């Protein structure tokens, strides 16, 4: 078992700034659309405003709590009084640490994101796999249509946890089984 899967849930939670805390209720806010701002989240999870990376982690974490995905797929920063569109190149968050534990005989995978969320994969937070010629990229639903892409090292760790069920390889967590793509899914 790799180092990433040997991390305890307690250790993960101690580093997850927002563990146990919910994000603001952005899904309940219906402010007017105020256009777009020059803010982009690149494929590596960097937040870039007007061409310059945002280096203040506290600001990125604050913005992450008011991020919302619209029904049409757009991403917006939302407050009770305004909504501004932003660009997200892939997923808005990265899963940067993982804990693999068993509770009452059930495997539980917990993830810490780069913006301080702590999320357990399961029915409410499913894993999804995008297949391409290079293999697969795993994603985890964090909240409200917002996903975290697992970093490459975590993807390898996750692949090491794969097991077979009914002739398919997949990952178990929280009582759910998430099918991995097979070679024909991206041939």
N, C-alpha and C positions, 0 to 999 in steps of 0.2 A: 504494500500500500504506500502511496507516495506521501510526501510531507503535507501536501494540501489536504488530503483526506484524513490526516491524523490530527487536525486542529479540532479542539473541543468546541462545543457550542458556546460554553461560557467564555472562552477566549475570543471567539468570533463576536459575541455580543458585547464584550468589553471594548472592542474596537469599532463597533457599529454605533455611531453617535446617536442615531435615531431609533435604536432598538426599543420596541414597545410603544413608540410614539407614532401617531398617525400624521399624515400630511394634511394640510388645510383642505377643506371640502371644496376643491376647485370644480368638481362636477356639479355642484349646486349653484355656482355663480354663473350669471348670464349677462355679463357686461357688454357694451358695444364693442364691435371690432374696430380697432384703431389702426389697422394696417399691419405692416411688418417692420421689424427692426433688423439691423445688420448683426445678428447673433447666429452663430452656427456651432453645432456640436459635431466634430469630425468623427471619422471611423474609430479613432483611438480614444474617444471619450473626452477630448479637449474642448473646452468652451472658448470660442473665439468671437470677440466683439470688435467690429470695425477693423478686421484684419489682425488684431492683437490678441494673443492668448490672455485669458483671465487667470491671473496667478493666485488670487486670493481664494483659497479653498472655501472659506466661510461664505463668500458671495456665490460661488458655484452651488454650494449646498442649499443656500437660500433660494436661488433660482430654481433648483431642482424640485423644491416643494410646491412651487406654483406652476409647474409644467403640466400641460394637459394635452392629450391627443383628441382631436376632433373626430366626429363620425366619418368625415371625408378623408381622414388620414393625416391631415395637417397637424403640426405641433404649434402650440401657443403658450406664452406665459400669460397667466390669468390672475387678476386681482378682482375684488368685488366691483371695481369701477372701470377697468379697461382690459382689453385682450390684444396682445401683439403676437403676430406670427413670427416663428423662427425656423431655421433650417436644421434638420437632423439628417446626417449622411447615412446612418445605419440605425443603431439603437441609441437612445439617449443616455443609457447608463452602461457600465461595465460591471460584471460580477468579478470581483478580485480575490475573494477567498471562499473556500468551501469547507464545510464540516460534514462528515458522514458518520451518523450514529444510528443506533437501533433503539427504539422505544417500544416496549411491550411486543417485541418480535417484529416490528415494522421498521424498515429502513427509512431514515429521514435525512434528506440532504438540505442543509441550510447554507445560504449564500449571503455574503456581505458585499454591497455594491460600493463603487467608488464615491458615491454621494451619501453614504452612511445608512442605507436601508439594510435591514436584516430580514431575509425572506426564506421561508421553507417551501421547497418544491412540493406540489401536491395538487389536488383538484382545483383549488382557488388560485394557485400560482403554478400553472403548468410549464413544463419544459417544451420547447419547440426546436426542431432541427431543420436548418436550411441546407440542402444538399447542392453541391456543385462538383466540377471535375476534380477538385482538390480534396474532396471528402465532405465533411459536414461542419456547420457552425451552430453551436447550441445557444439558445436564447431562453430567458426566464421571464415570465410575466411578473412584474413588480407590483403595479397598481394601475388602474384606469387605462388600460391599453398601452402602458409604457413598459418597455422591455429592457432587460439588461443582457448584453451579449457576454458570454463567458469568455474570459481571456484564453489565449491558446494553451497555456499550461493547465488551466482548469478543464478545458475541453479534453486534453489528454487524460487527466485524472478521471474525468467522467467516463471516458471510453473504457478505462480500466475497471469500472464498476458495472459494465454491461453484462446482462445475463439473458439467457434464452427463455422465451415463453411462446408456446404454440408456433414454433418454427421461426420466430422473429427475435432479433436482438433488441434490447431496450434497457431502460433505466427505471428502477423502482424507487419511489419516494412518496411518503405520506399516503400510502394506500393506492397510489396510481402507478400505472405502467406506461412509460413514454417510449414509443417505438423509435428506434434509430433508423435512418434511411439505409436502404441496402444499395448495392452497386447499381441495380437497375433504376433506382430513383434519380441518379445523376449521370447515367451513361449517355 
